[in-house]
Amino acid sequence: MGGSSIHQILINAITVKNIKFESIMSLKNTKTTADYIPWDSAINLVHRLYKDKNYVMSLFVATAIFTGLRIHDLRDLRWHQLLEGDVMTIIEHKTKKQRQIKLNPDFVEHVRCCYEAMGIKNPNEHCFLSQKKTVISTQWFNRLLKQIRNKYHVPCKNISCHSLRKTMGRAIFEKSEENSEMALIKLSEVFGHSNTQITRRYLGLKQEEILEAYDLLSF
């Protein structure tokens, strides 16, 4: 085989490797927008997980949809924060700002049921521990949510921890009906958005409103 042929083979091999590498990096850097879970489906999931004695994930889903906390703040929670008083105060991991959250009485009762069912003795213990008594990682929570979605047929295509935060936002917006604009203002404050347009995009409302415009046409 001539020198030029060998040279061309090496060039082709390098090109193929570069294409594969670029493809892998492209997939790695692709961001998938998390979907939300319809509220009734989310509440039903909380109950079904509890019934199946999956207390950690039942508590996790419930806490996420009733507080709207980011995953870092959820992982930091300790039992006493959810069981003492009707308002919880935290320092947000991302913003470093203090935030107060009003706790729904029915949600608190669910927390208490999980606390007792799991046989927790120390209220200062982290809420979301693995069997090795370490705080469950974000990656592992995302993996568990995908497994749960498949097992319980949860209507949420792109599910992740972020889906639960969006679930709360969508529920508040949809339940507000004629006060939807006021709800968006409040939600933008809860989520730390600088304006309601960001909140609209975050909740997926912007695209829905654009698509609904086509329904105004008649043939």
RODREN-293608 format. One line per field, with one value per atom (N, C-alpha, C): chain; residue in three letters; residue number from 1; x, y, z. Coordinates in steps of 0.1 Angstrom, whole numbers, m for minus. Layout:
// RODREN-293608
vexfi: A ...
zaza: ALA ...
dofi: NUM ...
u: X ...
v: Y ...
w: Z ...
This chain:
// RODREN-293608
vexfi: A A A A A A A A A A A A A A A A A A A A A A A A A A A A A A A A A A A A A A A A A A A A A A A A A A A A A A A A A A A A A A A A A A A A A A A A A A A A A A A A A A A A A A A A A A A A A A A A A A A A A A A A A A A A A A A A A A A A A A A A A A A A A A A A A A A A A A A A A A A A A A A A A A A A A A A A A A A A A A A A A A A A A A A A A A A A A A A A A A A A A A A A A A A A A A A A A A A A A A A A A A A A A A A A A A A A A A A A A A A A A A A A A A A A A A A A A A A A A A A A A A A A A A A A A A A A A A A A A A A A A A A A A A A A A A A A A A A A A A A A A A A A A A A A A A A A A A A A A A A A A A A A A A A A A A A A A A A A A A A A A A A A A A A A A A A A A A A A A A A A A A A A A A A A A A A A A A A A A A A A A A A A A A A A A A A A A A A A A A A A A A A A A A A A A A A A A A A A A A A A A A A A A A A A A A A A A A A A A A A A A A A A A A A A A A A A A A A A A A A A A A A A A A A A A A A A A A A A A A A A A A A A A A A A A A A A A A A A A A A A A A A A A A A A A A A A A A A A A A A A A A A A A A A A A A A A A A A A A A A A A A A A A A A A A A A A A A A A A A A A A A A A A A A A A A A A A A A A A A A A A A A A A A A A A A A A A A A A A A A A A A A A A A A A A A A A A A A A A A A A A A A A A A A A A A A A A A A A A A A A A A A A A A A A A A A A A A A A A A A A A A A A A A A A A A A A A A A A A
zaza: MET MET MET GLY GLY GLY GLY GLY GLY SER SER SER SER SER SER ILE ILE ILE HIS HIS HIS GLN GLN GLN ILE ILE ILE LEU LEU LEU ILE ILE ILE ASN ASN ASN ALA ALA ALA ILE ILE ILE THR THR THR VAL VAL VAL LYS LYS LYS ASN ASN ASN ILE ILE ILE LYS LYS LYS PHE PHE PHE GLU GLU GLU SER SER SER ILE ILE ILE MET MET MET SER SER SER LEU LEU LEU LYS LYS LYS ASN ASN ASN THR THR THR LYS LYS LYS THR THR THR THR THR THR ALA ALA ALA ASP ASP ASP TYR TYR TYR ILE ILE ILE PRO PRO PRO TRP TRP TRP ASP ASP ASP SER SER SER ALA ALA ALA ILE ILE ILE ASN ASN ASN LEU LEU LEU VAL VAL VAL HIS HIS HIS ARG ARG ARG LEU LEU LEU TYR TYR TYR LYS LYS LYS ASP ASP ASP LYS LYS LYS ASN ASN ASN TYR TYR TYR VAL VAL VAL MET MET MET SER SER SER LEU LEU LEU PHE PHE PHE VAL VAL VAL ALA ALA ALA THR THR THR ALA ALA ALA ILE ILE ILE PHE PHE PHE THR THR THR GLY GLY GLY LEU LEU LEU ARG ARG ARG ILE ILE ILE HIS HIS HIS ASP ASP ASP LEU LEU LEU ARG ARG ARG ASP ASP ASP LEU LEU LEU ARG ARG ARG TRP TRP TRP HIS HIS HIS GLN GLN GLN LEU LEU LEU LEU LEU LEU GLU GLU GLU GLY GLY GLY ASP ASP ASP VAL VAL VAL MET MET MET THR THR THR ILE ILE ILE ILE ILE ILE GLU GLU GLU HIS HIS HIS LYS LYS LYS THR THR THR LYS LYS LYS LYS LYS LYS GLN GLN GLN ARG ARG ARG GLN GLN GLN ILE ILE ILE LYS LYS LYS LEU LEU LEU ASN ASN ASN PRO PRO PRO ASP ASP ASP PHE PHE PHE VAL VAL VAL GLU GLU GLU HIS HIS HIS VAL VAL VAL ARG ARG ARG CYS CYS CYS CYS CYS CYS TYR TYR TYR GLU GLU GLU ALA ALA ALA MET MET MET GLY GLY GLY ILE ILE ILE LYS LYS LYS ASN ASN ASN PRO PRO PRO ASN ASN ASN GLU GLU GLU HIS HIS HIS CYS CYS CYS PHE PHE PHE LEU LEU LEU SER SER SER GLN GLN GLN LYS LYS LYS LYS LYS LYS THR THR THR VAL VAL VAL ILE ILE ILE SER SER SER THR THR THR GLN GLN GLN TRP TRP TRP PHE PHE PHE ASN ASN ASN ARG ARG ARG LEU LEU LEU LEU LEU LEU LYS LYS LYS GLN GLN GLN ILE ILE ILE ARG ARG ARG ASN ASN ASN LYS LYS LYS TYR TYR TYR HIS HIS HIS VAL VAL VAL PRO PRO PRO CYS CYS CYS LYS LYS LYS ASN ASN ASN ILE ILE ILE SER SER SER CYS CYS CYS HIS HIS HIS SER SER SER LEU LEU LEU ARG ARG ARG LYS LYS LYS THR THR THR MET MET MET GLY GLY GLY ARG ARG ARG ALA ALA ALA ILE ILE ILE PHE PHE PHE GLU GLU GLU LYS LYS LYS SER SER SER GLU GLU GLU GLU GLU GLU ASN ASN ASN SER SER SER GLU GLU GLU MET MET MET ALA ALA ALA LEU LEU LEU ILE ILE ILE LYS LYS LYS LEU LEU LEU SER SER SER GLU GLU GLU VAL VAL VAL PHE PHE PHE GLY GLY GLY HIS HIS HIS SER SER SER ASN ASN ASN THR THR THR GLN GLN GLN ILE ILE ILE THR THR THR ARG ARG ARG ARG ARG ARG TYR TYR TYR LEU LEU LEU GLY GLY GLY LEU LEU LEU LYS LYS LYS GLN GLN GLN GLU GLU GLU GLU GLU GLU ILE ILE ILE LEU LEU LEU GLU GLU GLU ALA ALA ALA TYR TYR TYR ASP ASP ASP LEU LEU LEU LEU LEU LEU SER SER SER PHE PHE PHE
dofi: 1 1 1 2 2 2 3 3 3 4 4 4 5 5 5 6 6 6 7 7 7 8 8 8 9 9 9 10 10 10 11 11 11 12 12 12 13 13 13 14 14 14 15 15 15 16 16 16 17 17 17 18 18 18 19 19 19 20 20 20 21 21 21 22 22 22 23 23 23 24 24 24 25 25 25 26 26 26 27 27 27 28 28 28 29 29 29 30 30 30 31 31 31 32 32 32 33 33 33 34 34 34 35 35 35 36 36 36 37 37 37 38 38 38 39 39 39 40 40 40 41 41 41 42 42 42 43 43 43 44 44 44 45 45 45 46 46 46 47 47 47 48 48 48 49 49 49 50 50 50 51 51 51 52 52 52 53 53 53 54 54 54 55 55 55 56 56 56 57 57 57 58 58 58 59 59 59 60 60 60 61 61 61 62 62 62 63 63 63 64 64 64 65 65 65 66 66 66 67 67 67 68 68 68 69 69 69 70 70 70 71 71 71 72 72 72 73 73 73 74 74 74 75 75 75 76 76 76 77 77 77 78 78 78 79 79 79 80 80 80 81 81 81 82 82 82 83 83 83 84 84 84 85 85 85 86 86 86 87 87 87 88 88 88 89 89 89 90 90 90 91 91 91 92 92 92 93 93 93 94 94 94 95 95 95 96 96 96 97 97 97 98 98 98 99 99 99 100 100 100 101 101 101 102 102 102 103 103 103 104 104 104 105 105 105 106 106 106 107 107 107 108 108 108 109 109 109 110 110 110 111 111 111 112 112 112 113 113 113 114 114 114 115 115 115 116 116 116 117 117 117 118 118 118 119 119 119 120 120 120 121 121 121 122 122 122 123 123 123 124 124 124 125 125 125 126 126 126 127 127 127 128 128 128 129 129 129 130 130 130 131 131 131 132 132 132 133 133 133 134 134 134 135 135 135 136 136 136 137 137 137 138 138 138 139 139 139 140 140 140 141 141 141 142 142 142 143 143 143 144 144 144 145 145 145 146 146 146 147 147 147 148 148 148 149 149 149 150 150 150 151 151 151 152 152 152 153 153 153 154 154 154 155 155 155 156 156 156 157 157 157 158 158 158 159 159 159 160 160 160 161 161 161 162 162 162 163 163 163 164 164 164 165 165 165 166 166 166 167 167 167 168 168 168 169 169 169 170 170 170 171 171 171 172 172 172 173 173 173 174 174 174 175 175 175 176 176 176 177 177 177 178 178 178 179 179 179 180 180 180 181 181 181 182 182 182 183 183 183 184 184 184 185 185 185 186 186 186 187 187 187 188 188 188 189 189 189 190 190 190 191 191 191 192 192 192 193 193 193 194 194 194 195 195 195 196 196 196 197 197 197 198 198 198 199 199 199 200 200 200 201 201 201 202 202 202 203 203 203 204 204 204 205 205 205 206 206 206 207 207 207 208 208 208 209 209 209 210 210 210 211 211 211 212 212 212 213 213 213 214 214 214 215 215 215 216 216 216 217 217 217 218 218 218 219 219 219
u: 9 0 9 6 14 13 23 23 11 6 m5 m18 m19 m31 m32 m21 m20 m24 m18 m21 m36 m42 m57 m65 m61 m68 m67 m56 m54 m63 m63 m72 m86 m91 m105 m108 m99 m101 m102 m93 m94 m107 m111 m124 m136 m136 m147 m147 m136 m135 m139 m136 m140 m155 m161 m175 m182 m177 m183 m182 m170 m168 m177 m179 m187 m202 m206 m219 m222 m213 m214 m215 m206 m206 m219 m224 m236 m248 m249 m259 m258 m245 m242 m247 m245 m248 m262 m270 m284 m292 m300 m308 m322 m328 m342 m350 m361 m369 m378 m378 m386 m401 m410 m424 m430 m442 m449 m458 m463 m472 m486 m497 m510 m512 m518 m519 m525 m537 m544 m535 m528 m519 m508 m503 m492 m496 m508 m514 m517 m522 m525 m512 m501 m488 m483 m485 m480 m487 m500 m508 m504 m502 m499 m485 m475 m462 m463 m471 m472 m478 m489 m496 m486 m477 m467 m455 m456 m445 m432 m433 m422 m422 m420 m422 m413 m401 m391 m396 m399 m403 m417 m426 m439 m437 m428 m425 m418 m409 m401 m410 m419 m428 m438 m443 m452 m445 m434 m426 m423 m419 m415 m427 m439 m450 m457 m456 m462 m453 m440 m431 m425 m424 m418 m403 m397 m382 m374 m362 m352 m347 m341 m336 m325 m316 m306 m312 m323 m330 m338 m343 m351 m341 m330 m320 m315 m315 m310 m321 m333 m344 m342 m346 m346 m361 m364 m377 m384 m377 m382 m387 m381 m385 m399 m403 m416 m426 m422 m432 m434 m426 m428 m433 m445 m451 m457 m464 m471 m464 m452 m444 m430 m423 m410 m401 m390 m380 m367 m362 m350 m341 m328 m319 m317 m321 m320 m306 m303 m290 m285 m293 m289 m288 m298 m298 m292 m291 m286 m295 m308 m318 m327 m332 m342 m355 m362 m375 m384 m396 m406 m417 m420 m430 m441 m453 m464 m467 m468 m470 m485 m490 m503 m506 m517 m519 m520 m527 m528 m514 m506 m492 m484 m486 m478 m483 m496 m501 m495 m493 m486 m472 m465 m451 m451 m460 m461 m463 m472 m474 m462 m454 m442 m431 m431 m421 m424 m436 m440 m438 m442 m441 m426 m417 m403 m396 m403 m397 m386 m387 m377 m377 m366 m364 m359 m351 m344 m349 m357 m362 m352 m340 m329 m322 m327 m322 m326 m318 m322 m334 m343 m355 m353 m343 m342 m328 m328 m316 m317 m305 m305 m304 m303 m301 m288 m278 m265 m265 m276 m277 m270 m269 m264 m275 m274 m285 m285 m296 m298 m294 m286 m281 m292 m290 m299 m300 m289 m289 m297 m296 m303 m318 m322 m336 m342 m334 m339 m341 m332 m333 m345 m348 m359 m372 m372 m385 m388 m378 m380 m386 m381 m386 m400 m403 m417 m426 m422 m430 m434 m425 m428 m437 m434 m441 m456 m458 m471 m478 m472 m477 m480 m471 m473 m472 m482 m483 m473 m460 m450 m438 m437 m427 m412 m409 m395 m396 m395 m396 m382 m382 m370 m374 m364 m367 m374 m370 m375 m390 m394 m408 m418 m413 m422 m423 m413 m414 m423 m422 m432 m446 m447 m461 m468 m461 m467 m471 m463 m465 m477 m478 m489 m502 m502 m514 m519 m511 m515 m520 m514 m519 m532 m534 m546 m558 m555 m566 m570 m561 m564 m575 m577 m587 m587 m597 m597 m587 m580 m569 m556 m555 m543 m531 m534 m523 m517 m525 m520 m513 m517 m510 m496 m495 m482 m473 m478 m470 m464 m473 m469 m459 m462 m453 m439 m439 m426 m417 m424 m417 m412 m421 m418 m406 m406 m395 m383 m384 m373 m370 m381 m380 m381 m374 m374 m387 m395 m407 m416 m429 m439 m437 m430 m428 m419 m409 m400 m408 m417 m425 m434 m440 m448 m440 m428 m420 m416 m413 m409 m420 m432 m444 m449 m443 m447 m460 m463 m476 m474 m462 m460 m463 m458 m460 m475 m481 m495 m504 m500 m508 m506 m494 m492 m500 m500 m508 m523 m528 m542 m546 m537 m541 m546 m541 m546 m561 m565 m579 m589 m584 m593 m597 m590 m593 m604 m612 m623 m623 m629 m628 m642
v: m12 0 12 22 34 43 52 62 71 75 84 77 64 57 56 52 52 65 76 89 92 88 91 83 71 62 68 74 80 93 100 112 109 98 93 89 82 76 88 98 110 117 118 126 119 105 97 99 99 101 114 124 138 140 133 134 127 116 109 117 123 131 143 150 161 158 146 141 138 132 129 142 151 164 172 171 178 172 159 153 156 156 159 173 183 197 200 191 194 194 205 206 203 193 190 197 204 211 202 203 194 197 187 189 189 193 193 181 178 167 174 170 176 173 183 183 171 167 155 142 142 130 130 142 143 139 144 140 125 120 105 97 102 96 95 106 107 96 95 85 70 68 55 51 60 57 54 61 59 45 42 29 17 19 9 9 17 19 25 32 40 53 54 66 77 74 85 92 85 92 98 92 99 112 112 125 135 130 138 145 138 143 153 150 159 172 170 182 192 186 194 201 195 201 211 209 218 230 229 240 247 240 246 248 241 243 237 243 237 224 216 203 205 214 216 219 227 231 220 211 200 190 188 178 183 196 201 200 197 198 187 191 182 181 170 167 179 184 194 207 209 221 219 207 204 201 199 194 205 215 225 239 242 255 254 264 264 273 279 286 282 278 273 284 287 297 290 293 287 297 294 303 295 301 294 292 279 276 284 287 294 309 315 329 334 326 329 339 339 348 340 347 341 340 328 326 320 325 319 311 299 291 286 289 285 270 262 248 244 237 232 222 224 215 200 197 183 178 186 182 179 187 185 172 169 156 144 146 135 134 145 144 136 139 132 117 114 100 93 99 94 92 102 103 91 88 76 63 63 50 46 56 53 51 53 51 60 73 83 87 87 91 105 109 122 132 142 152 161 161 169 161 149 141 147 145 149 141 147 140 129 132 123 116 105 97 84 79 66 55 43 32 33 40 41 54 60 72 84 85 97 104 117 124 119 116 111 122 119 128 133 144 149 139 134 124 112 107 95 98 110 114 114 119 120 106 97 83 76 79 73 78 91 97 91 88 82 67 60 47 48 57 59 63 72 76 63 55 43 33 31 21 26 38 43 51 50 57 72 79 93 101 109 117 128 125 135 130 134 128 131 143 147 150 140 142 143 152 154 161 163 170 184 190 203 202 191 189 191 188 189 204 212 226 233 228 234 229 217 212 222 226 236 249 254 266 265 254 253 251 244 242 255 263 276 285 285 293 289 275 270 272 271 272 287 296 310 316 309 313 328 336 350 358 353 360 355 350 344 354 366 376 379 380 381 369 357 345 345 350 350 360 371 380 374 366 360 349 341 330 335 346 352 355 360 362 349 340 327 320 321 314 323 336 345 350 351 356 371 378 393 398 390 395 383 386 375 369 375 369 357 358 347 336 339 329 322 330 324 313 317 308 296 298 288 277 282 273 267 271 266 273 285 291 299 304 312 305 293 285 281 277 274 285 297 309 312 309 311 301 289 278 281 286 289 300 308 319 313 301 295 290 288 284 295 307 318 319 311 311 302 305 296 295 284 281 283
w: 0 0 0 m9 m10 2 3 14 14 2 1 5 3 7 22 28 43 49 43 48 47 36 34 44 47 57 71 74 87 88 77 77 79 72 73 87 93 107 117 115 124 122 110 107 113 112 118 133 139 154 158 150 153 152 142 140 152 156 168 180 182 194 195 183 182 185 180 182 196 203 217 225 222 230 227 215 211 220 221 229 243 248 262 266 257 260 256 251 248 261 262 274 271 278 276 287 282 291 298 311 320 318 318 317 331 333 346 346 358 360 364 357 361 376 383 397 403 397 402 401 390 388 398 401 411 425 429 442 443 432 431 432 426 427 442 449 463 471 469 476 473 460 455 460 460 465 480 487 502 504 496 498 495 485 482 491 502 512 507 496 491 498 511 518 515 511 508 495 485 473 474 482 484 491 501 508 499 490 481 471 465 455 462 473 481 485 490 495 483 472 460 454 453 447 457 470 479 483 481 484 472 461 449 451 460 462 451 449 440 447 439 444 455 453 464 477 477 489 495 486 491 498 492 498 511 514 527 538 535 545 555 568 579 584 591 595 603 612 621 613 602 594 588 585 579 590 602 612 623 624 634 628 632 627 613 610 597 586 590 581 582 571 571 565 572 567 563 551 546 540 538 530 517 506 493 489 484 480 469 459 447 449 455 457 469 479 493 500 495 501 510 520 530 523 525 519 529 530 539 530 535 528 537 533 541 539 549 548 549 538 538 549 557 568 564 553 548 544 538 535 548 558 570 577 576 581 573 560 552 557 559 564 577 586 599 597 588 585 580 571 566 577 586 597 606 609 618 611 598 590 588 587 585 598 610 623 626 622 624 639 645 659 662 652 653 644 648 639 633 637 631 619 617 606 592 582 569 564 557 553 542 533 522 522 530 531 524 519 513 523 520 529 536 530 536 545 547 555 550 537 530 522 521 514 499 494 480 471 461 451 441 435 425 413 409 398 401 413 417 418 423 423 409 400 386 380 384 379 386 398 405 400 396 391 377 369 356 358 368 371 376 384 389 378 369 358 350 347 339 347 360 368 370 373 376 364 353 341 343 349 351 338 335 323 323 321 321 313 300 291 296 298 302 317 326 340 347 356 364 377 386 398 395 384 380 377 372 369 381 392 404 408 406 409 399 386 376 379 384 387 397 407 417 410 401 394 385 377 368 376 387 395 400 406 411 400 388 377 372 371 365 375 388 398 400 396 398 389 378 368 364 368 364 370 381 388 383 371 366 365 361 360 374 384 398 403 398 402 396 383 377 384 389 396 409 416 428 425 415 411 407 400 396 408 419 432 438 438 444 437 424 416 414 419 418 404 396 382 382 373 373 367 359 354 351 348 346 332 323 310 311 320 323 329 338 344 334 325 314 306 302 295 303 316 325 326 327 329 316 305 292 286 292 288 275 273 261 248 247 235 234 245 245 240 244 240 225 220 206 198 202 195 196 207 208 199 194 185 172 168 156 157 169 171 168 167 164 150 141 127 124 114 110 95 90 76 70
